[in-house]
């Protein structure tokens, strides 16, 4: 499984923001020449020809990969979606909507698609199209976790290839479930599993070692359970029914802790 910069063909794992009225062909070319993925922002364009002209100017100024950002609420989104195919754009990022109806045509043209996911419920619908990009984000977190530092997690073979294949297979069926914890725009943790009917099977969760004192893993488990309840899941299976029990998994599965509530009132 490749990392983000390897997927994009860039020197650095950096994607320039597709800023409307700022990210022109010249702007994107400059970013791509500097080693990032430059993006042309189509959000502020009033006609389709403007996008086509910016793409061609960018091609004239760089031989590095670049992409186009399409705001799906834009009235010309359908035309923009066709132009990126016609002009041979390598990467498309999307926002403000679900790009599902364009994915097949973009994939057929060899375009890498990176949807911006604003909410967990949207991630469910986008996972088929973005499995590789999502997995790259997971690996980036894993590299900064205690498992990554100790070379004993998903970043190592054969686990790296195994989970890459698993998330792709689950994504094709629409049953992969991934949630990220983020701080100031950066992923600091994730939790990953899959559905079989109404049953969820947890697979992996990890978090940046710099955040270990804030119980990111526990917070992700709580939010995942909340998400699964909203989806109608009836069981959270973490694989402790047979074999040697794992204490940290039992904490979230078959254990039934007792709690007490005390009310203190001053006299």
C-alpha positions as YAML, in Angstrom:
chain: A
units: angstrom
residues:
- id: 1
  name: UNK
  ca: [0.00, 0.00, 0.00]
- id: 2
  name: UNK
  ca: [1.42, 3.37, -1.02]
- id: 3
  name: UNK
  ca: [1.58, 6.52, 1.08]
- id: 4
  name: UNK
  ca: [-0.22, 9.70, 0.03]
- id: 5
  name: UNK
  ca: [2.67, 11.34, -1.84]
- id: 6
  name: UNK
  ca: [3.33, 8.06, -3.66]
- id: 7
  name: UNK
  ca: [-0.34, 7.82, -4.67]
- id: 8
  name: UNK
  ca: [-0.30, 11.40, -5.95]
- id: 9
  name: UNK
  ca: [3.15, 11.20, -7.56]
- id: 10
  name: UNK
  ca: [4.34, 14.25, -5.64]
- id: 11
  name: UNK
  ca: [7.53, 14.88, -3.67]
- id: 12
  name: UNK
  ca: [5.69, 15.82, -0.49]
- id: 13
  name: UNK
  ca: [2.37, 14.60, 1.03]
- id: 14
  name: UNK
  ca: [0.90, 18.10, 0.74]
- id: 15
  name: UNK
  ca: [-2.26, 19.10, -1.11]
- id: 16
  name: UNK
  ca: [-2.75, 22.79, -1.86]
- id: 17
  name: UNK
  ca: [-6.20, 24.13, -1.00]
- id: 18
  name: UNK
  ca: [-8.53, 24.60, -3.97]
- id: 19
  name: UNK
  ca: [-9.34, 28.23, -3.08]
- id: 20
  name: UNK
  ca: [-12.00, 29.83, -5.25]
- id: 21
  name: UNK
  ca: [-10.80, 32.94, -7.14]
- id: 22
  name: UNK
  ca: [-7.24, 32.40, -5.87]
- id: 23
  name: UNK
  ca: [-6.13, 28.93, -6.99]
- id: 24
  name: UNK
  ca: [-5.62, 29.63, -10.70]
- id: 25
  name: UNK
  ca: [-3.68, 27.54, -13.19]
- id: 26
  name: UNK
  ca: [-0.57, 29.59, -12.47]
- id: 27
  name: UNK
  ca: [-1.02, 29.22, -8.71]
- id: 28
  name: UNK
  ca: [-1.50, 25.44, -8.95]
- id: 29
  name: UNK
  ca: [1.53, 25.08, -11.25]
- id: 30
  name: UNK
  ca: [3.74, 26.93, -8.76]
- id: 31
  name: UNK
  ca: [2.65, 24.62, -5.94]
- id: 32
  name: UNK
  ca: [3.19, 21.51, -8.06]
- id: 33
  name: UNK
  ca: [6.65, 22.70, -9.10]
- id: 34
  name: UNK
  ca: [7.47, 23.11, -5.39]
- id: 35
  name: UNK
  ca: [6.68, 19.44, -4.73]
- id: 36
  name: UNK
  ca: [3.07, 19.59, -3.48]
- id: 37
  name: UNK
  ca: [-0.12, 18.75, -5.36]
- id: 38
  name: UNK
  ca: [-1.34, 22.01, -6.89]
- id: 39
  name: UNK
  ca: [-5.08, 22.44, -7.28]
- id: 40
  name: UNK
  ca: [-7.10, 24.68, -9.56]
- id: 41
  name: UNK
  ca: [-10.15, 25.95, -7.68]
- id: 42
  name: UNK
  ca: [-13.22, 25.88, -9.92]
- id: 43
  name: UNK
  ca: [-15.55, 27.21, -7.22]
- id: 44
  name: UNK
  ca: [-15.45, 30.86, -8.35]
- id: 45
  name: UNK
  ca: [-15.52, 30.27, -12.11]
- id: 46
  name: UNK
  ca: [-18.53, 31.63, -13.99]
- id: 47
  name: UNK
  ca: [-18.20, 29.50, -17.12]
- id: 48
  name: UNK
  ca: [-16.75, 26.16, -18.12]
- id: 49
  name: UNK
  ca: [-14.26, 27.62, -20.59]
- id: 50
  name: UNK
  ca: [-12.48, 29.40, -17.73]
- id: 51
  name: UNK
  ca: [-11.72, 26.06, -16.12]
- id: 52
  name: UNK
  ca: [-10.48, 24.60, -19.40]
- id: 53
  name: UNK
  ca: [-8.19, 27.60, -19.96]
- id: 54
  name: UNK
  ca: [-6.75, 27.34, -16.44]
- id: 55
  name: UNK
  ca: [-6.06, 23.63, -16.87]
- id: 56
  name: UNK
  ca: [-4.20, 24.28, -20.11]
- id: 57
  name: UNK
  ca: [-2.18, 27.13, -18.58]
- id: 58
  name: UNK
  ca: [-1.21, 24.88, -15.70]
- id: 59
  name: UNK
  ca: [-0.07, 22.15, -18.10]
- id: 60
  name: UNK
  ca: [2.10, 24.69, -19.91]
- id: 61
  name: UNK
  ca: [3.80, 25.72, -16.67]
- id: 62
  name: UNK
  ca: [4.47, 22.37, -14.99]
- id: 63
  name: UNK
  ca: [5.20, 18.76, -15.82]
- id: 64
  name: UNK
  ca: [4.26, 17.70, -12.27]
- id: 65
  name: UNK
  ca: [0.91, 16.28, -11.15]
- id: 66
  name: UNK
  ca: [-1.87, 18.78, -10.42]
- id: 67
  name: UNK
  ca: [-5.58, 18.59, -9.87]
- id: 68
  name: UNK
  ca: [-8.89, 20.43, -9.90]
- id: 69
  name: UNK
  ca: [-11.16, 21.14, -6.95]
- id: 70
  name: UNK
  ca: [-14.87, 21.03, -7.82]
- id: 71
  name: UNK
  ca: [-17.53, 22.39, -5.48]
- id: 72
  name: UNK
  ca: [-20.46, 20.09, -6.18]
- id: 73
  name: UNK
  ca: [-23.08, 22.74, -5.38]
- id: 74
  name: UNK
  ca: [-21.74, 24.88, -8.24]
- id: 75
  name: UNK
  ca: [-24.33, 25.19, -11.04]
- id: 76
  name: UNK
  ca: [-21.67, 24.14, -13.58]
- id: 77
  name: UNK
  ca: [-20.49, 21.07, -11.63]
- id: 78
  name: UNK
  ca: [-21.70, 18.69, -14.36]
- id: 79
  name: UNK
  ca: [-19.72, 20.56, -17.02]
- id: 80
  name: UNK
  ca: [-16.65, 20.80, -14.80]
- id: 81
  name: UNK
  ca: [-16.86, 17.02, -14.24]
- id: 82
  name: UNK
  ca: [-16.70, 16.43, -18.02]
- id: 83
  name: UNK
  ca: [-13.89, 18.92, -18.62]
- id: 84
  name: UNK
  ca: [-11.49, 17.26, -16.16]
- id: 85
  name: UNK
  ca: [-11.92, 14.03, -18.13]
- id: 86
  name: UNK
  ca: [-11.52, 15.71, -21.52]
- id: 87
  name: UNK
  ca: [-8.40, 17.61, -20.41]
- id: 88
  name: UNK
  ca: [-6.71, 14.60, -18.79]
- id: 89
  name: UNK
  ca: [-6.59, 16.01, -15.25]
- id: 90
  name: UNK
  ca: [-4.85, 13.54, -12.92]
- id: 91
  name: UNK
  ca: [-6.52, 14.34, -9.58]
- id: 92
  name: UNK
  ca: [-9.92, 15.72, -8.59]
- id: 93
  name: UNK
  ca: [-10.89, 16.84, -5.11]
- id: 94
  name: UNK
  ca: [-14.51, 17.59, -4.29]
- id: 95
  name: UNK
  ca: [-16.46, 19.40, -1.61]
- id: 96
  name: UNK
  ca: [-19.98, 20.59, -0.76]
- id: 97
  name: UNK
  ca: [-21.75, 17.42, -1.83]
- id: 98
  name: UNK
  ca: [-21.54, 13.77, -2.84]
- id: 99
  name: UNK
  ca: [-19.57, 13.11, -6.08]
- id: 100
  name: UNK
  ca: [-21.01, 9.61, -6.49]
- id: 101
  name: UNK
  ca: [-22.57, 10.19, -9.91]
- id: 102
  name: UNK
  ca: [-19.20, 11.29, -11.36]
- id: 103
  name: UNK
  ca: [-16.96, 8.63, -9.82]
- id: 104
  name: UNK
  ca: [-17.34, 5.94, -12.50]
- id: 105
  name: UNK
  ca: [-16.42, 8.31, -15.35]
- id: 106
  name: UNK
  ca: [-13.49, 9.77, -13.42]
- id: 107
  name: UNK
  ca: [-12.14, 6.36, -12.46]
- id: 108
  name: UNK
  ca: [-12.51, 5.12, -16.04]
- id: 109
  name: UNK
  ca: [-10.35, 8.08, -17.12]
- id: 110
  name: UNK
  ca: [-7.68, 7.14, -14.56]
- id: 111
  name: UNK
  ca: [-8.39, 10.16, -12.34]
- id: 112
  name: UNK
  ca: [-7.55, 9.89, -8.65]
- id: 113
  name: UNK
  ca: [-10.56, 11.13, -6.66]
- id: 114
  name: UNK
  ca: [-10.18, 12.66, -3.18]
- id: 115
  name: UNK
  ca: [-13.58, 13.67, -1.73]
- id: 116
  name: UNK
  ca: [-13.52, 16.02, 1.25]
- id: 117
  name: UNK
  ca: [-15.64, 14.32, 3.92]
- id: 118
  name: UNK
  ca: [-17.47, 16.72, 6.20]
- id: 119
  name: UNK
  ca: [-19.27, 14.16, 8.35]
- id: 120
  name: UNK
  ca: [-19.17, 10.48, 9.29]
- id: 121
  name: UNK
  ca: [-22.50, 9.83, 7.56]
- id: 122
  name: UNK
  ca: [-21.06, 11.17, 4.30]
- id: 123
  name: UNK
  ca: [-18.01, 8.95, 4.69]
- id: 124
  name: UNK
  ca: [-20.27, 5.90, 4.52]
- id: 125
  name: UNK
  ca: [-21.39, 6.87, 1.02]
- id: 126
  name: UNK
  ca: [-17.93, 7.82, -0.22]
- id: 127
  name: UNK
  ca: [-15.91, 4.88, 1.02]
- id: 128
  name: UNK
  ca: [-16.18, 2.87, -2.23]
- id: 129
  name: UNK
  ca: [-14.52, 5.64, -4.19]
- id: 130
  name: UNK
  ca: [-11.92, 6.65, -1.63]
- id: 131
  name: UNK
  ca: [-10.69, 3.42, 0.00]
- id: 132
  name: UNK
  ca: [-7.03, 3.93, -0.98]
- id: 133
  name: UNK
  ca: [-6.99, 7.56, 0.09]
- id: 134
  name: UNK
  ca: [-8.66, 6.71, 3.41]
- id: 135
  name: UNK
  ca: [-6.15, 3.90, 4.02]
- id: 136
  name: UNK
  ca: [-3.25, 6.28, 3.32]
- id: 137
  name: UNK
  ca: [-4.61, 8.57, 6.05]
- id: 138
  name: UNK
  ca: [-4.85, 5.60, 8.43]
- id: 139
  name: UNK
  ca: [-1.24, 4.62, 7.73]
- id: 140
  name: UNK
  ca: [-0.06, 8.18, 8.33]
- id: 141
  name: UNK
  ca: [-1.61, 8.06, 11.81]
- id: 142
  name: UNK
  ca: [-0.28, 4.55, 12.45]
- id: 143
  name: UNK
  ca: [3.26, 5.67, 11.68]
- id: 144
  name: UNK
  ca: [3.05, 8.16, 14.54]
- id: 145
  name: UNK
  ca: [1.49, 5.68, 16.98]
- id: 146
  name: UNK
  ca: [3.29, 3.48, 19.51]
- id: 147
  name: UNK
  ca: [2.78, 0.58, 17.09]
- id: 148
  name: UNK
  ca: [4.36, 2.49, 14.22]
- id: 149
  name: UNK
  ca: [7.29, 3.60, 16.36]
- id: 150
  name: UNK
  ca: [7.77, 0.00, 17.50]
- id: 151
  name: UNK
  ca: [7.43, -1.38, 13.93]
- id: 152
  name: UNK
  ca: [4.66, -3.75, 14.97]
- id: 153
  name: UNK
  ca: [1.52, -2.27, 13.43]
- id: 154
  name: UNK
  ca: [-0.28, -1.88, 10.11]
- id: 155
  name: UNK
  ca: [2.67, -0.09, 8.54]
- id: 156
  name: UNK
  ca: [4.62, -3.37, 8.51]
- id: 157
  name: UNK
  ca: [4.26, -6.31, 6.11]
- id: 158
  name: UNK
  ca: [2.22, -8.47, 5.88]
- id: 159
  name: UNK
  ca: [-0.32, -6.46, 7.92]
- id: 160
  name: UNK
  ca: [0.04, -3.45, 5.61]
- id: 161
  name: UNK
  ca: [-1.00, -5.41, 2.51]
- id: 162
  name: UNK
  ca: [-3.61, -7.47, 4.41]
- id: 163
  name: UNK
  ca: [-5.55, -4.47, 5.67]
- id: 164
  name: UNK
  ca: [-5.20, -2.65, 2.34]
- id: 165
  name: UNK
  ca: [-6.94, -5.56, 0.65]
- id: 166
  name: UNK
  ca: [-9.52, -5.82, 3.42]
- id: 167
  name: UNK
  ca: [-10.61, -2.18, 3.27]
- id: 168
  name: UNK
  ca: [-10.88, -2.34, -0.53]
- id: 169
  name: UNK
  ca: [-13.05, -5.48, -0.37]
- id: 170
  name: UNK
  ca: [-15.27, -4.03, 2.35]
- id: 171
  name: UNK
  ca: [-15.53, -0.75, 0.47]
- id: 172
  name: UNK
  ca: [-16.75, -2.46, -2.71]
- id: 173
  name: UNK
  ca: [-19.63, -3.91, -0.65]
- id: 174
  name: UNK
  ca: [-20.27, -0.61, 1.12]
- id: 175
  name: UNK
  ca: [-19.59, -2.22, 4.51]
- id: 176
  name: UNK
  ca: [-16.30, -0.55, 5.55]
- id: 177
  name: UNK
  ca: [-16.59, 1.82, 8.49]
- id: 178
  name: UNK
  ca: [-13.80, 4.30, 9.27]
- id: 179
  name: UNK
  ca: [-13.85, 7.25, 11.63]
- id: 180
  name: UNK
  ca: [-11.04, 9.76, 12.26]
- id: 181
  name: UNK
  ca: [-10.24, 11.95, 15.24]
- id: 182
  name: UNK
  ca: [-8.91, 15.31, 14.05]
- id: 183
  name: UNK
  ca: [-7.32, 18.38, 15.62]
- id: 184
  name: UNK
  ca: [-6.82, 21.63, 13.73]
- id: 185
  name: UNK
  ca: [-7.20, 19.87, 10.39]
- id: 186
  name: UNK
  ca: [-4.82, 16.98, 11.16]
- id: 187
  name: UNK
  ca: [-5.75, 13.32, 11.69]
- id: 188
  name: UNK
  ca: [-4.65, 12.20, 15.16]
- id: 189
  name: UNK
  ca: [-6.51, 8.91, 15.43]
- id: 190
  name: UNK
  ca: [-8.77, 6.46, 13.59]
- id: 191
  name: UNK
  ca: [-11.00, 3.46, 14.18]
- id: 192
  name: UNK
  ca: [-11.77, 0.91, 11.47]
- id: 193
  name: UNK
  ca: [-14.06, -2.08, 11.09]
- id: 194
  name: UNK
  ca: [-16.74, -3.61, 8.90]
- id: 195
  name: UNK
  ca: [-20.42, -4.53, 8.92]
- id: 196
  name: UNK
  ca: [-22.01, -7.93, 8.32]
- id: 197
  name: UNK
  ca: [-25.72, -7.30, 8.31]
- id: 198
  name: UNK
  ca: [-26.53, -5.59, 11.63]
- id: 199
  name: UNK
  ca: [-23.27, -6.76, 13.25]
- id: 200
  name: UNK
  ca: [-20.07, -4.69, 13.39]
- id: 201
  name: UNK
  ca: [-16.62, -6.30, 13.65]
- id: 202
  name: UNK
  ca: [-13.87, -4.03, 14.93]
- id: 203
  name: UNK
  ca: [-10.50, -4.39, 13.17]
- id: 204
  name: UNK
  ca: [-8.03, -1.66, 14.08]
- id: 205
  name: UNK
  ca: [-7.77, 1.62, 15.90]
- id: 206
  name: UNK
  ca: [-4.73, 3.77, 16.43]
- id: 207
  name: UNK
  ca: [-3.73, 7.25, 17.50]
- id: 208
  name: UNK
  ca: [-0.79, 9.63, 17.40]
- id: 209
  name: UNK
  ca: [1.51, 8.86, 20.35]
- id: 210
  name: UNK
  ca: [1.71, 12.59, 21.12]
- id: 211
  name: UNK
  ca: [-1.96, 12.43, 22.18]
- id: 212
  name: UNK
  ca: [-1.77, 9.29, 24.35]
- id: 213
  name: UNK
  ca: [-2.65, 11.12, 27.58]
- id: 214
  name: UNK
  ca: [-6.04, 12.25, 26.24]
- id: 215
  name: UNK
  ca: [-7.53, 8.76, 25.74]
- id: 216
  name: UNK
  ca: [-8.06, 9.22, 22.00]
- id: 217
  name: UNK
  ca: [-8.71, 5.47, 21.63]
- id: 218
  name: UNK
  ca: [-11.50, 5.55, 24.20]
- id: 219
  name: UNK
  ca: [-13.06, 8.64, 22.64]
- id: 220
  name: UNK
  ca: [-13.03, 6.98, 19.21]
- id: 221
  name: UNK
  ca: [-14.69, 3.86, 20.64]
- id: 222
  name: UNK
  ca: [-17.45, 5.96, 22.23]
- id: 223
  name: UNK
  ca: [-18.10, 7.88, 19.01]
- id: 224
  name: UNK
  ca: [-17.99, 4.67, 16.95]
- id: 225
  name: UNK
  ca: [-20.58, 3.06, 19.21]
- id: 226
  name: UNK
  ca: [-22.76, 6.17, 18.93]
- id: 227
  name: UNK
  ca: [-22.44, 6.06, 15.12]
- id: 228
  name: UNK
  ca: [-23.27, 2.34, 15.00]
- id: 229
  name: UNK
  ca: [-26.34, 2.83, 17.18]
- id: 230
  name: UNK
  ca: [-27.58, 5.54, 14.83]
- id: 231
  name: UNK
  ca: [-27.03, 3.14, 11.93]
- id: 232
  name: UNK
  ca: [-29.04, 0.39, 13.65]
- id: 233
  name: UNK
  ca: [-26.21, -2.04, 14.48]
- id: 234
  name: UNK
  ca: [-27.17, -4.65, 17.10]
- id: 235
  name: UNK
  ca: [-23.76, -6.09, 18.03]
- id: 236
  name: UNK
  ca: [-20.20, -4.82, 18.33]
- id: 237
  name: UNK
  ca: [-17.93, -7.85, 17.87]
- id: 238
  name: UNK
  ca: [-14.28, -7.37, 18.80]
- id: 239
  name: UNK
  ca: [-13.28, -11.00, 18.40]
- id: 240
  name: UNK
  ca: [-13.08, -12.11, 22.03]
- id: 241
  name: UNK
  ca: [-15.50, -15.07, 21.83]
- id: 242
  name: UNK
  ca: [-12.71, -17.64, 21.35]
- id: 243
  name: UNK
  ca: [-9.00, -17.91, 21.95]
- id: 244
  name: UNK
  ca: [-6.98, -16.07, 24.56]
- id: 245
  name: UNK
  ca: [-8.93, -13.05, 25.86]
- id: 246
  name: UNK
  ca: [-7.37, -9.63, 25.37]
- id: 247
  name: UNK
  ca: [-7.93, -7.36, 28.35]
- id: 248
  name: UNK
  ca: [-8.07, -4.11, 26.40]
- id: 249
  name: UNK
  ca: [-10.74, -5.56, 24.11]
- id: 250
  name: UNK
  ca: [-12.75, -7.06, 26.96]
- id: 251
  name: UNK
  ca: [-12.90, -3.56, 28.42]
- id: 252
  name: UNK
  ca: [-15.17, -2.60, 25.51]
- id: 253
  name: UNK
  ca: [-17.05, -5.85, 24.92]
- id: 254
  name: UNK
  ca: [-18.37, -8.38, 27.42]
- id: 255
  name: UNK
  ca: [-17.50, -6.48, 30.61]
- id: 256
  name: UNK
  ca: [-20.43, -5.03, 32.55]
- id: 257
  name: UNK
  ca: [-19.04, -2.35, 34.87]
- id: 258
  name: UNK
  ca: [-21.10, -1.12, 37.80]
- id: 259
  name: UNK
  ca: [-21.25, 2.59, 38.48]
- id: 260
  name: UNK
  ca: [-22.55, 4.68, 41.36]
- id: 261
  name: UNK
  ca: [-23.71, 8.26, 41.36]
- id: 262
  name: UNK
  ca: [-23.29, 10.46, 44.43]
- id: 263
  name: UNK
  ca: [-24.98, 13.80, 44.99]
- id: 264
  name: UNK
  ca: [-23.19, 16.04, 47.47]
- id: 265
  name: UNK
  ca: [-25.23, 18.85, 48.94]
- id: 266
  name: UNK
  ca: [-23.72, 21.41, 51.32]
- id: 267
  name: UNK
  ca: [-25.38, 21.71, 54.73]
...
